[in-house]
Amino acid sequence: MIRALALDDEPPALRVLAHFCSQVDFIDLQKTFSKTGEALNYLQQFPVDLLFLDINMPSMSGIEFYWAIPQQAMVIFTTAYAEYAVEGFNLNAIDYLLKPFTFERFQQAANKAFDYHKLLHKAEADKPAYLYIRADYSLYKIALADILFIEGLDDYLKIHIQNMKPVVARMTMKAMLEKLPETEFIRVHRSYIVPFSRIEAVRNRIIMLGGEEIPIGASYEAAFFKRFSL
């Protein structure tokens, strides 16, 4: 079941979306909002999988709202203005519905969201639980859940692991990132990769993590705060 939220400053448009969603058995429209502030407050407590967003709203556009939400979600933009379509698709939107749209057109967009949601969950189920690293003439099997952080040292990486000595391997940061699930790890500095689950606090571009302080590099700051949603 896809958890959804709809935001539109026009109540009749919300009623149409609610009616159409009720006819699709894989979408659970949990809330509708006409004010962006109320929708943001809700999402901070109750994340959803899919957003139906009107683009042209008075206080904040749907695109601005999408950038402000505290988690990643699929988005289907809805608007009466065709000129916004290109900008919507530039944000990798699932679809763009031009008002007034029929149920058949809505169902096409919903099916795209369903297919993408299914693909994401398959990728989640298939992702590795372990990392295999060659170091010191040995092959190490490291549980992803045990990695505290990864530190770059010139041509080597130092993998800091809970309740274990660090493993030092000859490897690049790029090669390491290709092995790690991007939903769980992020590069925050030219010399550091961290797991989201281990982050305890962030203050003044410093990440507190397992008793360590990890700096956030200037060139990585925007991507980090977008992903970590602070």
C-alpha positions in Angstrom: 0.0 0.0 0.0 1.3 3.4 -1.0 0.8 6.1 1.7 -0.1 9.4 0.1 -0.7 13.0 0.9 -2.3 15.7 -1.3 -1.6 19.4 -1.1 -3.6 22.0 -3.1 -4.9 25.4 -2.2 -8.2 24.7 -4.0 -10.6 22.4 -1.9 -12.5 21.2 -5.1 -9.2 19.9 -6.5 -8.5 18.0 -3.2 -12.0 16.4 -3.4 -11.2 15.2 -6.9 -7.9 13.7 -5.8 -9.5 12.0 -2.7 -12.3 10.6 -4.9 -9.8 9.2 -7.5 -7.5 7.8 -4.8 -10.5 6.0 -3.3 -10.9 4.1 -6.5 -7.3 2.8 -6.6 -6.8 -0.1 -4.3 -3.0 0.5 -3.8 -3.1 4.1 -2.7 -4.0 5.1 0.9 -4.6 8.9 0.8 -3.9 9.6 4.5 -4.4 13.4 4.5 -5.2 16.4 2.3 -4.1 19.9 3.0 -4.7 23.3 1.5 -2.0 25.1 3.5 1.7 24.3 3.0 2.7 24.9 6.7 0.2 22.4 8.0 1.3 19.8 5.4 5.0 20.3 6.4 4.2 19.9 10.1 2.4 16.7 9.3 5.2 15.2 7.2 7.7 15.9 10.0 5.8 13.4 12.1 4.2 11.1 9.5 6.3 10.4 6.4 4.5 9.2 3.3 5.5 7.5 0.1 3.8 9.7 -2.5 2.9 13.4 -2.7 0.2 15.0 -4.9 1.4 18.6 -5.2 -0.2 21.5 -6.8 2.6 23.7 -8.2 1.0 27.1 -8.3 0.1 28.0 -4.7 0.1 31.4 -3.0 2.6 31.1 -0.1 5.0 28.4 -1.4 5.0 26.7 -4.8 4.7 22.9 -5.0 8.3 22.8 -6.2 9.5 24.8 -3.2 7.5 22.6 -0.9 9.1 19.5 -2.4 12.5 20.8 -1.6 11.5 21.6 2.0 10.0 18.2 2.9 11.9 16.3 5.6 12.2 13.0 3.7 12.4 11.7 0.2 9.1 10.8 -1.5 7.6 10.2 -4.9 5.8 13.2 -6.3 3.0 13.7 -8.8 2.6 17.4 -9.7 -0.9 18.7 -10.4 -1.5 22.2 -11.9 -3.6 24.1 -14.4 -0.5 25.7 -16.0 1.2 23.6 -18.6 4.3 25.8 -18.6 5.4 24.3 -15.2 5.6 20.8 -16.7 9.3 20.9 -17.7 10.3 22.2 -14.2 8.3 19.4 -12.6 10.0 16.7 -14.7 13.4 18.2 -13.9 12.8 17.1 -10.3 12.3 13.5 -11.4 8.6 13.7 -10.8 6.7 10.4 -11.3 4.2 12.3 -13.5 2.6 15.6 -14.2 -1.2 16.0 -14.3 -2.7 19.0 -16.1 -6.0 20.1 -14.6 -8.7 19.1 -15.3 -7.6 15.5 -15.6 -9.7 12.4 -16.0 -9.7 9.3 -13.8 -8.0 7.4 -16.7 -5.2 9.9 -16.8 -4.9 9.9 -13.0 -4.8 6.1 -13.0 -1.9 6.2 -15.5 0.1 8.4 -13.1 -0.9 6.2 -10.1 0.3 3.0 -12.0 3.7 4.7 -12.6 4.0 5.4 -8.9 3.0 1.8 -8.1 5.7 0.4 -10.5 8.3 2.7 -9.1 7.4 1.9 -5.5 7.6 -1.8 -6.2 11.0 -1.3 -7.8 12.3 0.6 -4.7 11.1 -2.1 -2.4 12.7 -4.8 -4.5 16.0 -2.9 -4.4 15.6 -2.6 -0.6 15.1 -6.3 -0.3 18.0 -7.1 -2.6 20.5 -4.8 -1.0 23.5 -6.5 0.7 23.7 -6.8 4.5 27.5 -7.3 4.4 30.5 -5.7 2.8 33.4 -7.9 1.6 36.8 -6.1 1.7 40.2 -7.4 0.9 42.9 -6.2 3.3 46.1 -7.6 4.8 46.0 -10.6 2.4 42.6 -11.6 3.8 38.9 -11.2 2.9 36.9 -9.5 5.6 33.1 -9.8 5.9 31.8 -6.7 7.5 28.2 -6.2 8.5 26.9 -2.8 7.2 25.1 -2.3 10.4 28.4 -2.4 12.3 30.2 0.3 10.3 30.7 3.5 12.4 32.3 5.5 9.6 34.8 5.3 6.8 37.9 7.5 6.6 39.9 8.2 3.5 43.7 8.1 3.9 45.4 9.0 0.6 45.1 5.7 -1.4 43.7 3.8 1.5 40.4 3.6 3.4 40.1 3.0 7.1 36.8 1.3 8.0 35.9 2.0 11.6 33.7 -0.9 12.9 31.8 -1.3 16.2 33.6 -3.6 18.7 36.4 -4.4 16.2 39.8 -3.0 15.1 39.5 -0.8 12.0 40.1 -2.5 8.7 42.5 -0.6 6.4 42.2 -1.4 2.7 43.7 -0.1 -0.5 40.6 1.4 -2.1 39.2 4.7 -3.3 36.2 6.5 -1.8 34.4 6.2 -5.2 34.9 2.5 -5.3 33.6 2.2 -1.7 30.5 4.3 -2.4 29.6 1.9 -5.3 29.6 -1.0 -2.8 27.4 0.8 -0.2 23.6 1.2 -0.4 23.1 4.9 -1.1 20.0 5.0 1.1 22.1 4.2 4.1 25.4 5.9 3.6 26.5 9.3 2.4 29.8 11.0 1.7 30.0 14.2 3.8 33.6 15.2 3.2 36.4 14.3 0.8 37.7 12.0 3.5 34.6 10.7 5.2 31.6 8.5 4.5 29.0 8.0 7.3 25.9 5.8 7.8 22.7 7.8 8.5 21.7 5.5 11.3 24.8 6.3 13.3 24.4 10.1 13.2 23.6 11.3 16.7 23.7 15.1 16.2 24.8 17.8 13.8 26.1 21.1 15.0 27.9 23.9 13.1 28.7 21.5 10.2 30.1 18.9 12.6 28.6 15.4 12.8 28.6 13.7 16.2 28.9 10.0 15.8 30.0 7.3 18.2 32.1 9.7 20.2 33.7 11.1 17.1 33.4 14.5 15.4 33.2 14.3 11.6 33.4 17.5 9.5 30.9 18.2 6.7 32.9 19.5 3.7 31.6 22.7 2.0 31.1 20.9 -1.4 29.0 18.2 0.3 26.9 20.3 2.6 23.9 21.0 0.4 23.5 17.3 -0.6 23.9 16.2 3.0 21.3 18.6 4.4 18.9 17.7 1.6 19.2 14.0 2.4 19.4 14.3 6.2 16.7 16.9 6.2 17.9 19.3 8.9 
